[in-house]
Amino acid sequence: MKPALSVIFFTVMSGAGYGLWCLLGLALATGVYPLSGTGVLVPLDFGFVLVSAGLLASTFHLGRPGRAWRALSQWRSSWLSREGIASLLTYLPMLAVAGFAFIGHAGIGLRVAGALLALGALATILCTANIYRSLKTIAAWRTRQVLPLYFMFALLSGGLWLWAWLALTTGLAMSLAFPLALLGLAIVAAVIKVDHWKCVDALPANTAGHATGLDTLGRVRAFEGPVTEESYLTREMAFVLARKHGARLRRIALALFGLAPALGIAAALASGAAWLAPIAALAAIAGVFVERWLFFAEARHVVAAFFPPAQA
Amino acid sequence: MTSLPAPSNKKLGLVIDLDICVGCHACAVACKEWNDGGDFGPLPDDEPYGAEPHGVWFNRVHSYEVTADRSSENVSAPVPQMVHFPRSCLHCETPDCVTVCPTGASYKRTEDGIVLVDEDKCIGCQLCAWACPYGAREIALPHSKTAASDKGRKDSKRGTMQKCTLCVDRIYNETLEVRDRQPACVMACPTRARMFGDLGDPDSDASKAVAERGGFALMPEFGYQPVNRYLPPRPRRDGSVAAATASIPAEETLDTAQLPPLLRWLDKALSR
């Protein structure tokens, strides 16, 4: 599949924003968040920037961005529609949390708003993952790892920013549980991602014989495509560039979203250097960006099997 | 409304005979011609006369080389066979291209099962094209390098998904003669390799041809239940090219007794 930058930017940035909102909301709901007022507003607003920039970028993928509002209507059947609704609804508890933090309220209202914020963020991530997971035509997106990975990458890339904020304002000694949980998450995400790549590599190739049903007659070779030029289908669904550099890009992604945050957290906790936290967060989001690029670029669409190998 | 309607009794679709299709692309060209000017057009092109023409086609013809497995045929070296394969929307009964649509633009008609895109609702997210394993949908790209003279005419339809309409603006068109109320691709086919009909009616000519010839659906494992059917190439008869070539004897025999005396002497002299 063609890795469209608008969609990659959207899933990575909004994912991080929702991950941040989810953890912040959870911390507020359970009352373990150590800060109030500006201490809440800064990470909340940072999440707002990530989420909104991503949502805005996603409209650049549309042929008719001005009609994007129509996407809210088909929630009964379409995950994309559900995602649109969930993403917009999540702004409501976000505004409530912002309001409570602004007036300095820290009671039950803030807790409920925090819980709703976490739920809305999780629901939106679920919808995003299901947009891709529900496509039967792309086997690489239907594996069991896709859904948990979307959650993990969102929580990891967003959580690291929240931790970076806490580390820079309250110091590293405040709570060890959160950074250690993020460290564990980075390792688990890396393990599951490697498992996903193994599954993707083991997928059987789609053949022209199967696509056309002519394999009952013998061996089938795509002799000629319909046109000598590229078409929408070959440009969009038969993207081969990534597989050439796939192995190297996978290592880069693993190093950035797995190794770098894990080492960064360990080193920061060991040395007390809080400035390592935002660097770990930056590395993670860059790593997820590479991972997401590969998620699209390495995925094979069934329709490519109709075309001669040179065109597919 | 992108939830699928209850299955209709009428299932309009195409039956394509792979045995007699000669791969002339007339169906594809006729389709482009009709839909570029018809009620549902236009089908915009980028640089149609430029170095790299690029545009939307509802119907595309592929060519495949099929070589029979040695075990299944008696000839020692099987001769490859060319199969031309027109590919277009199969107007599936339960397609995901309809249900994934976030806007309700992609829909399946209750009355005859035709799958259509409402161009006034489509936002061009392309999820329906991703959901289709048959490559039936192509978007009219919004960021084209259209020639200035073409602007205005084509821009209104840019940025939306395009697909085969089964010539819904022909088949019910009362301004056309009854015999012309068929899809443009069917009308154009010089070998009558395309048949239009109601595949929900077992007594229609299309359904009968499917039953008689063992018509098959493409990639049924997706569960989309395509309405269109393909008729497989017929098995080769013994008089086929491969068999005829194999039966030619290595040396021709000459009955010299039949020759006139002069030629009989010549044969004798030359054979010495």
Interface residues (C-beta under 8 A of the other chain):
Chain A: M1 H61 L62 G63 R64 P65 R67 A68 R70 A71 L72 S73 Q74 R76 S77 S78 W79 L80 S81 G84 I131 S134 L135 K136 T137 I138 A208 H210 A211 T212 G213 L214 T216 L217 G218 R219 V220 R221 A222 F223 E224 G225 P226 V227 E229 E230 S231 Y232 L233 E236 M237 H301 V302 V303 F306 F307
Chain B: M1 T2 S3 L4 L18 H25 A28 E52 P53 H54 V56 W57 R60 V61 H62 S63 Y64 E65 V66 T67 A68 D69 S72 P78 Q81 M82 V83 F85 R87 D96 V98 T99 V100 C101 P102 T103 G104 A105 K121 C122 I123 G124 C125 Q126 L127 A129 W130 A131 C132 P133 Y134 G135 E138 I139 A140 L141 P142 R158 G159 T160 M161 F216 A217 L218 M219 F222 G223 Y230 P232 P233
